[in-house]
Amino acid sequence: MAGVAFLNVLGAVSGALGIIQFGLDNFPEPETTGSSIRIAVGLDFEGGLTNAGGDAPDIRLWNEAGEFLGIRADPGKVNHGGFIDFKVDHKRDSSQQATYAVVAGNNNAVCIAYMSITWPDGEKYSWTGDWAELCEPYLEERAPWYNSNVLIGGTKHKPRCMWVDKDGNQPTTGFQVHFPEFVEQTDRTSFTDEEKEDIVRYTCSNGVPFRTFQEPDPRTVTYRVLNPLLKRDEQAVTVAQSTAPAKRKTWTPRGTSFSTRQETSPIKTMQFNQLVVDDSPDNSAFRLCNSASSLGPDFVSIPEGMFCRMSDKSLWPLCTEGLIDACFNMDVKQLIIGGVAARASYDEVMDWGSGN
């Protein structure tokens, strides 16, 4: 894919599988001795939604043969709506292609909107948080997700974001991605409904393209065994696993070791006292409220004219001149039931439509 102006990445369009054209500005610059990673975050959480930034996750990389290439632990802070670029040095030949990644959350949950990688040769791949929503019917361990305010450069698309952390604020501690399977290699721009269903079912239930973790410090990748004696249709069911070093004993090119406690706290409940208002057609209050695994602040969709109260996943219309009760009043930012506000005022109102 080197040399093209954009990359056709598989994601969600209006809640269904579609193709998103990632411009080259959505990828980090290549490094000659390792892989470059970009993590874009839709939301962060530190005792509530803050602007202080969450902790970007650890990244472990493997090649197509399941050989561990390297880790970047504790890459830094990243604010919601922003991104962080960092390098993962390769343990082996620096020109190796890192086709597999395991992402492991750190303190303070972050909601990842997309992850992109640039190999040393300039080849580029990407994955979007849309897959947390797309995979909801198929994952044994569902991944909490939310709408995001991350606009993919060169498009009008705002992907979903997927929550990860290790503190127990929510159950997903990490996930695995096989990058090549999230890029459409042909010139096609759409799929039939049957093709969409087949691709999503395979991607979400096969265990290799995408899977989620709930154990502390996930560091085991499931990869396909490339056996020349097997027929092509048998390759998909022949898999193996490779476990990378623990974070506290990891290899680094400079001989430095990380010393980080591996314990996780008991599962806690993420409490949000914020309201998000958005005018993007990508971000749906209806889909948010009708998902068993969505997690985040209350949400208003201006195009839908709907308010999602996330505490009980209930949908309410926005108030109008002819509707003043059992509706959400945008002037006072309150759900009105029986003529009175149903709750105390929000600590913060985030107007994504205005970029705030």
C-alpha positions, -999 to +999 in steps of 0.1 A: +000+000+000+030+023-001+026+051-025-012+054-025-030+086-014-053+068+010-060+033+025-094+015+024-100+005+060-129-017+071-150+000+097-186+009+104-208+033+084-242+040+099-237+010+122-229-015+094-197-027+078-183-002+053-151+011+038-134+042+052-107+059+032-079+068+055-057+096+042-020+094+048-021+121+075-038+096+097-005+075+099+027+082+118+059+088+099+080+056+093+111+047+113+140+028+099+145+005+129+110-004+141+073+002+137+055+036+142+022+035+160-006+061+163-033+058+190-063+082+187-085+085+217-122+094+218-125+097+256-104+094+287-114+086+323-098+095+356-124+094+382-146+111+357-142+125+322-112+149+323-089+169+301-059+156+320-055+127+296-056+090+300-026+066+298-019+053+263-018+015+262+012-008+259+017-023+225+033-056+217+041-066+181+046-099+163+054-108+127+032-131+105+050-162+117+041-154+153+076-143+163+077-116+190+092-083+176+090-058+205+071-039+231+065-002+239+053+001+275+038+033+290+041+054+259+026+085+276-006+105+281-032+112+255-062+135+257-097+127+245-101+139+209-063+137+204-036+111+194-002+100+204+026+087+181+054+065+193+079+039+181+081+002+189+117-010+184+120-044+169+139-072+187+148-090+155+156-077+121+143-041+121+127-045+087+103-072+099+066-066+092+046-063+124+012-078+113-001-087+148-005-064+177-017-069+213-029-037+230-029-037+268-045-009+288-028+011+316-041+032+345-070+055+337-093+041+310-090+054+274-115+049+246-095+041+214-110+055+182-084+042+159-049+027+158-026+029+128+008+015+121+036+023+096+062-003+090+099+005+083+093+001+046+065+027+047+036+001+044+006+013+064-024-004+081-052+007+104-080-005+127-109+015+141-129+012+173-160+006+152-153-031+156-163-030+193-198-022+182-198-044+151-186-074+171-211-071+199-233-100+188-203-123+183-178-116+211-179-139+242-163-110+262-180-079+249-160-047+245-174-016+260-176+012+234-189+048+230-192+074+203-161+095+196-153+130+185-123+119+165-127+129+129-106+107+106-086+131+084-098+133+048-132+120+057-163+131+076-163+098+096-162+097+134-156+061+145-168+044+176-141+041+203-134+010+225-126+013+262-094-004+276-077-001+310-062-022+337-077-007+368-111-024+366-131+006+357-145-016+330-137-052+321-117-050+289-080-049+295-069-051+259-074-065+225-056-083+196-055-070+160-042-087+128-037-055+107-039-069+072-075-082+077-088-047+083-077-033+049-096-039+017-070-051-008-092-047-039-107-016-056-142-024-044-160+003-024-190-016-011-203-050+000-236-068-003-256-074+029-246-111+028-210-102+024-211-077+053-226-103+076-200-130+066-171-106+070-182-093+104-190-128+117-156-141+106-136-112+119-153-112+153-156-149+160-125-164+144-101-154+172-073-142+150-083-109+132-097-094+164-102-105+200-106-089+234-090-097+268-101-094+304-070-108+321-043-085+336-015-075+312-026-094+281+005-105+261-005-136+242-012-134+205-032-160+185-018-164+150-023-186+119+002-213+113+014-211+077+017-247+067+025-254+030+011-289+033-024-276+041-050-265+015-059-229+014-093-234+031-077-253+060-053-225+070-079-205+088-085-232+114-048-239+121-037-215+148-011-213+175-002-188+203+029-169+212+034-152+246+056-121+249+076-112+280+058-097+309+058-059+312+081-059+343+107-081+325+104-069+290+133-066+265+142-031+253+170-022+228+189-002+254+188-029+280+163-009+302+137-029+321+103-017+332+092-023+368+055-020+370+030-036+394+009-061+376-020-063+401-054-049+390-080-033+412-114-049+417-140-041+390-154-006+396-183+013+379-173+042+357-195+071+368-200+099+343-216+132+352-212+147+317-234+153+287-223+150+251-241+169+224-233+161+188-246+170+153-227+143+135-248+117+117-221+091+125-229+093+163-263+078+171-282+081+203-304+052+192-276+028+186-259+038+218-290+032+239-298-001+222-264-016+229-258-038+259-221-029+259-220+008+253-205+029+281-201+066+286-218+099+293-254+108+284-257+117+248-278+140+225-280+134+188-291+165+170-298+148+137-319+121+154-336+145+177-330+120+205-314+119+240-299+087+254-298+084+292-270+060+297-278+050+333-308+030+322-303+031+284-336+049+278-343+070+248-362+103+250-371+129+223-358+164+224-384+190+235-401+211+209-428+239+210-454+212+209-436+187+233-426+201+267-428+170+289-412+136+289-385+150+267-350+165+269-349+203+271-318+216+252-321+251+267-316+239+303-298+206+293-322+186+314-346+156+310-380+169+320-404+144+335-437+155+351-427+191+346-395+189+366-359+181+359-351+144+364-316+150+378-291+175+391-272+196+366-243+180+347-208+189+357-198+194+321-216+197+288-194+188+258-206+202+225-189+181+199-207+199+171-189+231+180-156+213+186-157+220+224 
